[in-house]
Amino acid sequence: MTHRPRCVHVTIDRLVLRGFPPDQRDAIAAGLTQELVAQLSSPATARQLRVSCSLASLRTAPVQLATSATPQAIGIGAGRRLARSIPS
């Protein structure tokens, strides 16, 4: 019997970024996407996720940022925090 790999679909309808300049929005979103793909695409993570999980919203604890953090790094930190917040 062969097992099909689990498939994870993430849809973000709205990403609220308060306090960031508008010109950083795309870089933050790109970092977030990059990190979610990295965090959720590993076989170990896929096994830990429930068969079906639908969340209307997901709030995380605030992400601590260095004042020198690039927009990409901000998105990566947010992606890590979001991935860890998904119930398994």
N, C-alpha and C positions, 0 to 999 in steps of 0.2 A: 504494500500500500504506500503510495507516494503522498507526501504532504505538500500542499501548496503553501508558499510563503504567505504570511499575513500581509495585508495591504492596509496602510494607514492613510486616511484622507483627512487633511486638516483644511478647514475653510475659516478664514478670518474675514468676517464681514466688516468689522470696524476696528481700527487700531488707533487708540487715542494717545496722542503724544502732547502732553502739556509742558510748556516751558522750553520747547526746542524751536529754533528758527526754522521757518518753512523750507529753506534750502537744504536742510539736513534730513528731511522726511524720507526721501528715497533711499539714502544710504543706510539709515536706521532700519527701514523695512527690509532692505537686502540682507543686512547682517542677521536680522531676526529669522528670515527665511532660510538662510544658509545654516544657521545653528539648529533650527528645528529639523531640517533634513538630516543633518549629521546626528542629532540626538535620537531621532525616531526611526532612522533607517537601519540601525544595528539589529542583528538577529536577536540578541539578548533582550533588547528593549521591546521588540515586537512580541516576544513570548510573554513578557510581563503585563502587557496591555490586555484589558478585557476583550472578549470577542467583539462586543459592540459597546461603544461609549459615545454618547452624544451630550455635549455640554452647551447650555445656552450662553453661558459666560464663564470666564475663568479669571479670577483675581489672584494675584500673587503678592507676596511681601515686596516692599520697595527694593529696588536694585541699587546697591551702593555704587556710585560712579566716581572715578577720579576726575578732577576738573580738566585734566588733559585728555580724557577719553575721546577717541574719534567717534563719529556717528556710526561707523561700522561696528566698533567695539561695543557701543551702547546697544545696538541691535543684537549682537551676539550674547551679551549678558542677559538681555531680556528673553532671548530664545532659550537659553539654559534654564532660566528660572521658570519659564512656562512649561518646558518639557518635564521638569521635576514636579510640577504642580498637577500634572494630569493623573487622575486616580488610576491605580492599577488593580 
